[in-house]
Amino acid sequence: MKTKLIVILLLALTLVFAGCGSTPAQATSSTPAPAAPTPAQTPVAAPAVAAAEETPTEAVRENKSLVVVFSCTGTTKGIAEKIAALTGAELVDLVPAQPYTAEDLNYNDRSTRATVEQNTPDARPEIAEDISLDGVTTLYLGYPIWWGQAPRIMSTFVESHDFTGITVIPFCTSGGSGAGRTGETLGEQAGTGNFLSSTRFSSGVSDNELQRWIDSHK
Ligand SMILES: Cc1cc2nc3c(=O)[nH]c(=O)nc-3n(C[C@H](O)[C@H](O)[C@H](O)COP(=O)(O)O)c2cc1C
């Protein structure tokens, strides 16, 4: 009996000492240790090569000049050709999907196409073929004055292109009216690009005058 009691006592003492063996931090800490980052969370340094590949490269600007002209009876086109020759720029016609007939252009009859379009601010006549502005930084944009404004097809053109990084230099011809705010209005409709004020030229403008105008925008 006495031996049994000693054995029990020894066992009890062993258990008590075993319980005290843990360090206080281990025994009392109830704060869960921060979870190890999952593979998705683990920040991994990207290899230098991959980083270089991912960096968006700026579109290569070629410093290209382009002349775009809308002209139904050839007057503005004649000026556009001179500008192209003086600047070395390519010349592109803005061609309507539905060409304007002589009757469409008869402004003595208020019910004809061109006049009806000008009286309809949101008219947007379709363009036959898209004109690429890739690499262009200077755009000479020519048109006739129709009822004091740029023809609505010019709005179709400016609203369907991104002119970011492009200086747009508008010019026009007319029977006598000035360019008004047509350049500014086209710029507002475009919403991008640096649109300058439009200049009205007479059909007989000299090369010297055109050259001075070109130089004034350099
Ligand atoms: C529908 C229409 C409206 C026109 N409105 C005007 C005008 O408001 N003021 C003006 O001076 N000439 C006006 N014109 C004349 C043209 O602006 C002029 O003839 C121009 O030089 C034509 O250019 P293009 O030969 O390049 O088409 C109008 C011509 C048309 C067909």
The ligand as a Gaussian input file, in Angstrom:
#p B3LYP/6-31G(d) Opt

LIG

0 1
 C      -24.357000      73.806000    -100.479000
 C      -23.355000      74.893000    -100.655000
 C      -23.337000      75.939000     -99.771000
 C      -22.401000      76.958000     -99.921000
 N      -22.352000      77.951000     -98.992000
 C      -21.463000      78.946000     -99.123000
 C      -21.384000      79.991000     -98.154000
 O      -22.072000      79.985000     -97.152000
 N      -20.486000      80.975000     -98.375000
 C      -19.668000      81.023000     -99.471000
 O      -18.897000      81.949000     -99.618000
 N      -19.702000      80.025000    -100.386000
 C      -20.561000      78.996000    -100.232000
 N      -20.584000      77.966000    -101.147000
 C      -19.608000      77.983000    -102.253000
 C      -18.422000      77.061000    -101.959000
 O      -17.896000      77.272000    -100.686000
 C      -17.307000      77.277000    -102.970000
 O      -17.779000      77.147000    -104.253000
 C      -16.133000      76.342000    -102.712000
 O      -14.945000      76.904000    -103.215000
 C      -16.333000      74.979000    -103.352000
 O      -15.234000      74.146000    -103.062000
 P      -14.936000      72.798000    -103.852000
 O      -14.817000      73.144000    -105.312000
 O      -13.648000      72.332000    -103.284000
 O      -16.068000      71.874000    -103.576000
 C      -21.504000      76.947000    -101.009000
 C      -21.538000      75.881000    -101.910000
 C      -22.448000      74.869000    -101.727000
 C      -22.468000      73.706000    -102.691000

